[in-house]
Amino acid sequence: MATNILSKSRAKYITPKELAEQYSLSKAQVYKLLANPIFKEAVHRPSEKLIRINQDLIYDLMNKYFNS
């Protein structure tokens, strides 16, 4: 049986700058957060310099990290 391609949701990736604007943080604070091993699974690095963050996953991880 074939898998319905349309049933899978595509992850939305944002830049560290967009994450900083969403949560009212500085870019330096965002990069310090992303260096934490807890957040490694939300970070996607398509190239050596480029960083993209899975928006849904980082939201869940930040809730767990700051509310525990």
GULUMBA-249127 format. One record per residue: residue number from 1; residue in three letters; x negated, y, z negated of N, C-alpha, C, O in turn. Coordinates in steps of 0.1 Angstrom, whole numbers, plus 5000, padded with zeros to 4 digits. Example, Ala and Ser with C-alpha at 12.3 -4.5 7.8 and 13.67 -1.06 7.14 Angstrom:
<recs>
1;ALA;4868;4943;4922;4877;4955;4922;4868;4967;4922;4858;4967;4915
2;SER;4872;4978;4929;4863;4989;4929;4871;5000;4921;4866;5011;4920
</recs>
This chain:
<recs>
1;MET;4991;4988;5000;5000;5000;5000;4991;5012;5000;4981;5013;4993
2;ALA;4995;5022;5008;4987;5034;5010;4989;5044;4998;5000;5044;4993
3;THR;4979;5051;4995;4981;5062;4984;4986;5074;4991;4982;5079;5001
4;ASN;4996;5080;4984;5001;5093;4989;4991;5104;4986;4989;5107;4974
5;ILE;4985;5110;4996;4975;5120;4994;4981;5133;4988;4974;5139;4980
6;LEU;4993;5136;4991;5000;5148;4986;5003;5147;4971;5005;5157;4964
7;SER;5003;5135;4965;5007;5133;4951;4995;5137;4942;4997;5139;4930
8;LYS;4983;5137;4947;4971;5141;4939;4970;5156;4939;4971;5163;4949
9;SER;4968;5161;4927;4966;5175;4925;4951;5178;4927;4942;5171;4923
10;ARG;4948;5190;4933;4934;5194;4935;4930;5203;4924;4937;5212;4920
11;ALA;4918;5201;4919;4913;5209;4908;4910;5223;4912;4905;5225;4923
12;LYS;4913;5233;4904;4911;5247;4907;4898;5250;4900;4896;5249;4888
13;TYR;4888;5255;4908;4875;5259;4902;4874;5274;4902;4878;5281;4912
14;ILE;4868;5279;4892;4866;5294;4890;4851;5296;4888;4844;5287;4884
15;THR;4847;5309;4889;4833;5312;4887;4831;5316;4872;4841;5319;4865
16;PRO;4819;5317;4867;4817;5321;4853;4822;5335;4851;4826;5339;4840
17;LYS;4821;5344;4861;4826;5358;4860;4841;5358;4858;4846;5366;4850
18;GLU;4848;5350;4865;4863;5349;4863;4866;5344;4850;4876;5348;4843
19;LEU;4859;5334;4845;4861;5328;4831;4859;5339;4821;4866;5340;4811
20;ALA;4848;5347;4823;4845;5358;4813;4856;5368;4813;4860;5373;4802
21;GLU;4862;5371;4824;4873;5381;4825;4886;5375;4818;4893;5383;4812
22;GLN;4888;5362;4820;4900;5356;4815;4900;5356;4799;4910;5359;4793
23;TYR;4888;5353;4794;4888;5352;4779;4881;5364;4772;4878;5363;4760
24;SER;4879;5375;4780;4873;5387;4774;4859;5384;4768;4857;5388;4756
25;LEU;4851;5377;4775;4837;5374;4770;4827;5380;4780;4831;5385;4791
26;SER;4815;5381;4775;4804;5386;4784;4800;5374;4792;4802;5362;4789
27;LYS;4793;5377;4804;4788;5365;4812;4777;5358;4804;4776;5345;4806
28;ALA;4770;5364;4796;4759;5357;4788;4766;5347;4778;4761;5336;4776
29;GLN;4777;5351;4772;4784;5342;4763;4790;5330;4770;4790;5319;4765
30;VAL;4795;5333;4783;4800;5322;4791;4789;5312;4794;4791;5300;4793
31;TYR;4777;5317;4798;4766;5308;4801;4761;5300;4789;4757;5288;4790
32;LYS;4762;5306;4777;4758;5299;4765;4768;5288;4762;4764;5277;4758
33;LEU;4781;5291;4764;4791;5280;4762;4789;5269;4772;4790;5257;4768
34;LEU;4786;5272;4784;4785;5261;4794;4772;5253;4792;4771;5242;4797
35;ALA;4762;5258;4785;4750;5251;4782;4753;5240;4771;4745;5231;4769
36;ASN;4764;5242;4763;4768;5232;4753;4772;5219;4760;4779;5219;4770
37;PRO;4767;5208;4755;4770;5195;4761;4785;5191;4762;4789;5183;4770
38;ILE;4792;5197;4753;4807;5194;4753;4813;5199;4766;4823;5192;4771
39;PHE;4809;5210;4772;4815;5216;4783;4809;5211;4797;4813;5215;4807
40;LYS;4799;5202;4796;4792;5197;4808;4802;5191;4818;4800;5192;4830
41;GLU;4812;5184;4813;4821;5177;4823;4830;5186;4831;4835;5183;4841
42;ALA;4831;5199;4826;4840;5209;4833;4832;5216;4843;4837;5224;4852
43;VAL;4818;5215;4843;4810;5223;4852;4807;5215;4864;4803;5203;4863
44;HIS;4808;5221;4876;4805;5215;4889;4795;5224;4895;4797;5236;4897
45;ARG;4784;5218;4899;4773;5225;4906;4771;5221;4920;4764;5211;4923
46;PRO;4778;5227;4930;4776;5223;4944;4762;5225;4949;4758;5219;4959
47;SER;4755;5235;4944;4741;5237;4948;4733;5241;4936;4738;5241;4924
48;GLU;4720;5244;4938;4711;5246;4926;4715;5259;4919;4715;5259;4906
49;LYS;4720;5269;4926;4723;5282;4919;4738;5284;4917;4741;5292;4908
50;LEU;4746;5277;4924;4761;5279;4923;4767;5271;4912;4764;5259;4911
51;ILE;4775;5278;4904;4782;5271;4893;4797;5273;4895;4802;5285;4897
52;ARG;4805;5263;4894;4820;5264;4895;4825;5256;4883;4819;5246;4878
53;ILE;4836;5261;4877;4841;5255;4865;4856;5251;4867;4864;5258;4873
54;ASN;4859;5238;4863;4872;5233;4865;4881;5240;4854;4879;5239;4842
55;GLN;4890;5248;4859;4898;5257;4851;4907;5250;4841;4907;5253;4829
56;ASP;4913;5239;4845;4922;5231;4836;4914;5224;4825;4918;5224;4813
57;LEU;4903;5218;4829;4895;5211;4820;4888;5220;4810;4887;5216;4798
58;ILE;4883;5231;4814;4876;5240;4805;4886;5246;4795;4883;5248;4783
59;TYR;4899;5248;4799;4909;5253;4790;4911;5242;4779;4912;5246;4767
60;ASP;4913;5230;4783;4915;5219;4773;4903;5218;4763;4904;5216;4751
61;LEU;4891;5218;4769;4879;5216;4761;4877;5228;4751;4873;5226;4740
62;MET;4880;5240;4756;4879;5252;4747;4889;5251;4736;4886;5255;4724
63;ASN;4901;5246;4738;4911;5245;4728;4906;5235;4717;4907;5237;4705
64;LYS;4900;5223;4722;4895;5214;4712;4883;5219;4704;4882;5217;4692
65;TYR;4874;5226;4711;4862;5231;4705;4865;5242;4695;4859;5242;4684
66;PHE;4874;5251;4698;4876;5263;4689;4887;5260;4679;4888;5268;4669
67;ASN;4896;5251;4681;4906;5248;4672;4904;5236;4662;4913;5233;4654
68;SER;4892;5230;4663;4889;5219;4654;4881;5223;4643;4878;5215;4634
</recs>
